[in-house]
Amino acid sequence: AAGAMAAAAAPRSFSAAEVRARCAQGSCLVLCRRRLYDLSGFVRLHPGGEQLLRRRAGTDVSRALDGPPHRHSANARRWLEQYYVGEMEPGDEQVPPRRHLRAERGLWGKVEDAAAQTPKQMDPRCKTVDVEKDLVDWQKPLLWQVGYLGEKYDEWVHQPVDRPIRLFHSDILESLSKTAWYVVFIVWAPVVLYLSWVSYTSLAQGNTRLFSSFTTEYSIPIHKYFFPFIFLLGMFLWSLLEYLIHRFVFHMKPPASNYYLITLHFLLHGQHHKSPFDSSRLVFPPVPASLVIGFFYGILQLMLPEVLGLSVFVGGLCGYVIYDMMHYYLHYGSPKKGTYLYGLKAYHVKHHFEHQKSGFGISTRFWDHPFRTLIPEETFEKED
């Protein structure tokens, strides 16, 4: 019986021919020494782009993990282990799919020697996440469990996994905590358009003056043609607010002894870092978002003349909508290499997997510069 259990637990072996056939059918199988991984479901999410992974289908990625162009973090290697499907049969490690044979011949020759020396050795930097032995019970809602992790919470929440998270026992609350990306646009874009029209037509009446509450002699009239600039000012202020909220609210480190603050942190942002590719929780649900948006609208109305405050507010609201759309795309989009969004996607994924204490800009890296939280560029020594 023990022998039968051991046999059942043994990893499946794959021949080079089988790997070649599956890659020809569109699967994306890669090797790391003799360990075989199926990345078919991850290719579009890969920050380096889908085509980069497709070109490596059927090849050994051991060296690629160390770069250049990118040195993969321990979290990235741990993430890779989630797609482990088995082992290559001894002697077959050097046979890539035919379309890759010429480009990868030198790499495979070197990898074959390494595989022969350590046939089944896992990268020592890989520490697999076993959900059956994890610190929480994944079969139950996580929100009420994480507070008990104490000092282990910070490390646990920053070890990302590719699986959906359930937060609440209640199906109603659970559904309200999830939002499809297009809901944000459907709800808030009409509000932006309507309030923009209200702001512009109100400014056109010529009754709005800055500093009129302090002095009438030196107050400044706000012409309707100023509206585009005020709108852009609102968007600019949102970019700063986006940075500050992300850094100081979402990335607060709750005290290990405070169950409620840990729970609040996980609800606000921790669950996103634990499961960064959960598509249902990449944008803010409209109900809680409306409360936060209403709060900032009230502040602007207290600080500025009514129409001027509304004009700044609608620009900020537009900035928020763009931010949420971009955040979704940075996780689920596949931007073309060399574009602005390509660099931004790689930057944001680094924040998730390696640099959680920097890289707080999402729609722009601008504020990371003055606040000195820019993720450093990687450098590689040239090989002889």
N, C-alpha and C positions, 0 to 999 in steps of 0.2 A: 504493500500500500504506500509506504514511504517512497519507494522507487517510482511509483506511478505519479505521486504528487510532484516529485522532483522533475520528472519528465514533462508534466503539464506546465510547470513554472519555467522551464527552460525557454530561452528566446528562440523565435523562429529563425531558420536559416534561409537566406535568399541567394540564388545563383545570379551571376552577371547577366545571363540571358533573360531571367525574369525581370531584373531591374531595368534592363534595356527595353524590354517590351512594355513595361508599365510607363516608362518615361515617354516612349513613342506614342502612347495613348493619351498623354497630357499630364500625367502625374509628375510631381517634382520630388524625386527621391535623391537624397544626398548622403554621403558617407562622412563619418568622422572616425578615422582609423577603420575598424571593421563594423562599427555601429552604424545602423541604417536608420534614416529619419525620413518621414513622409511630410513634406512641407507644402503639400498641395493646397491646403486650406489657409496657408499663411502668406502665400506669394504676393497677393495684392496689398497686404499690410506691411510688408517688409520696407523699412525706411530707405534702403538703398535702391528700391524700385523692383518691380516684378521681373523685368527682363534680366536683371543681374542674377537673380536666383534661377530663372529659367535656363540661363546659359550654363549654370553650374549643375544642372540636373544630371544625376548619374556619376558625379565626380566626388572626390574627397575634398572637404572644405576645411580640413585641419589647419592648414596654413592661413587660409582666408580669415579664419576667426581671429588671428593675431594681427591682421592687416599687413600692409596698407590696402585700401584707404582708411579702414576703421578697425581699431582694436576692440573686439567685442568684450563687454563686461561680464562679470560673474553671473549677473542676472540674465544676460542674454544667453549664456551657456546653459543656465538652469532652465530657461524658457525652451531652448532647443530640445531638452530631454523630454518634454511633454509630447513630442512627436516621434519618439523612438518606436520602431516597429520590429526590429530584429537585428540579426547579425549577417554579415556576408560570409558565404562559404569560404573556407580556407583556400587560398590560391586564386580567388576570383577578384581580389581587391583591385587589381591593375587593369581591369577591362571596363572602360567607360563606354557609354553609347557611342555609336559610330560617328555621329555629327560632332562630338567633342574630342575625338581621339587625337587629331593633329594638334589642337590648341592645348590639350591637357597632358600630352605624352610625357613631358619633362616632370610635371607635378606628380603624375601617377607613379613614375619610376622611383621618385624619392619617397613617396608615401608608402609604397610597397615594402621598402626596407624597414620603415618605422613600424608598419603593421606586423611584419614578421617578428620584430623584436618584442612588441607588446601587443599580442593579438587581440586581447579583449579588454585592454586597460581603458578606463574612462578618464577623460580630462580631469585632473585633480581639482580644477577650479569649479567643476560642476558639482552642485549639491542639489539633487533632485527634490522636488516638492511632492511628497506622497500625501495626497488628500485623505487617504485612509488613516494616516498616522499624524495628521496635521494637528496644530494646537486648537483648532476649532472643529466642530462637527458640520461638515458641508451639507449634510442632509437636513439641517435645521436653519432657520433664519440667523444670519450672522450678527445683526445689529445688537442683539442683546447678549452676545457672547464675547465680543471683542473687548469690552470694558474689563473683563477678568484677566486679560493677558498681561496687564501691568507693564513691567519693564521690557517684556518680550514684544509688546505691541509695535513699537517703532520699526524694529527689524522685520517683523512678520509682514507688516502692511507694505513694506517696500521690497518684498519679494513677489513680483507679479506672476499671475497665473492666467492661463487662457481658458476661463470657464465663467459662466454667468453666476452672479451673486443674488441670493434672495435675502432681502433685508427684513421683511415683516411677516408675521404669521397671517395677518389679514390679507386676503386676495385683493380687496379694494385699495388698501394702503399701498400694497405692492404695485398695483397697476398705476396708481397716481405717482409713484416714484420713478416711473419709466416714461420716456418721451422719445418719439421718433424725431429725427432731425428736422423734417419738413414742418412739424407742428410749430416750431419756433418762428419760422418764416411766415406761416399762414396766420398766426396769432398777432405778431408784432409788426409785420411789414405794413398792413393797412393802418395801424395806429401811427406809425412813422409818417406815412403819406398824409393822413388826415391832420395830424398836429402840425406838420410842415405847412400845409395850406392855411390853417388857422393862424399860425405865427406870422406868415408872410402877409396875409390880408390884414391882420391887426397892426403890423408895422406900417402898412401902406396908409393907414388912417392918420399917421403923423403925430400921434399923441404920446409916443413912448420916448422918455428922456432919461438919461443916466444921471445919477446923483440928484434927481429932482427932490428927493426926500430931505436932502441936506440944504440945497440952495436952488433957487430958481434962476438967479442971475448967471450962474456958471454951469448950469446943467447942460448936458450934451444930447442933442436930438439923435435918435436912432432911426436912420432911413431904411426903407424896405430893401434897398439894394445891399444893405449890410447883412441881410439874412444868410446868404451862403457862407460868409466868413464866420458868423456866429455859429452856424451849423457845424462847420469844420472845427471850430474851437471846442464845441461839445464832443465831437468825435475824439479830438486830441486829449481832452480831459478824461474821457472814458478809458483811453489807452493807459493813462496813469493809474486810474482807479482799478483797472483790470490787473495791473501789476501789483498794486498794494494789497488788494484782496487776496490774490493768489499767494503772495509771499507771507503776509502777516496773519491772515485768517485761515486760509486753506492749509498752509504749512506751519501753523503753530504746532509746537510739540507739547501735547497734553501731559500733565504730571502723571507719572506711572501709578500713583495712588488714587487718582481721581477717575472713578468708573464713568461718571457722567460726561466729563470732558473728552475722554477717549471715545465714548459712544458718539458724541456730537461730532468729533473730528472725522470719524469713520463715515458718518452720515453725509457730512458736507463734502468731503474730498478723499478720505482714506479708501473708500470702496472703489473709487476711480483708479487709484494707484495700485490697488490689489488686483483689479481686473481691468486693465487699461483698454481692452478691445471689446468691452461689453457695449454693443452698439445702442442699447436701449438707455444707457446712462451717460452719454457723452455731451448732452445739452441739458439746460436747466428746465425742469417742468414749469409751465406757465403760472401755476398757482403760487408756489413759493417765490418765483421770480417777480411776480407782480407786487408782492409785499416789499421786496427790496427796492424795486423800481419806484414804487410809491414813496418810500422813505427818502430817496434822493431827490425826487420831484419836490417834496415838501421842503427840503433844505434849500433848493434853488429858489423856491418861491419866497422864502424868508430873506434870502441874501440879495436878490435882484428884483427889479421891477417885473410885474407879472408876465408881460409878453416877452421880455428879454430872457427871463428865467425859463420860459417855455421853449424859446428858440434854442438855448443851450441844451436844455433837457432832451429835445427831440434829436439833436445831433448825437448826444450821448447814447440815446436809445438805439439809434442807427448803428453806432459803434458796437453796442452790445450784440445786436443781431448778427453783424459781420463777424464778430468774435466767436459766437456760438457756431456759426456755419463753418468758419475756418477751423475751429477746434475739432469738429466732426471730421472734416476733410483731412486734417493732419493725421488722424488715426486711421481712417478708412479709405482715403484717396490714394491714388498712385500718380503723383505729379511727375512731369517730365524732368529728366536729369538736367541740371543746370539752371532751372527756373527758381524764382524766389520761393515758391511753395515747396520745392524739393529740399532746399536748404533748411527751410523752417520746419519741415516734417522731421528731418534728421535731428535737428536741434531739439525739438520737443520730445522725441523718443529718447534722446540722451538724458533729458530731464527725468523721464520715467524710470529708465533702467540703470542709470549710473550717477547722475548729478542731481539728486533730489533737493539739494540745498542751494542750487543756483539754476539759472535758466528759467526765470519766472515769467518772462514775456512769452505770450502765446501768439497773438496776431502780429506782434512786432518784437524785435530784440532791442528796440531803442532804449527802453528804460533800464535794461540790464547793464548798459554802459555807465550812466552816472551813478547807479547804485552798486556798481562793482560786483554784480552777480552773473557776469557773462560766463558761459561755459567755455573753457579754453579750447583752442584748436589743438588737434592731435598732431604730433610730429613723429616722424620715423627716421631712424638712422639708415643711411644708404648701405646696402650690402655690397661687399667686394665682388 
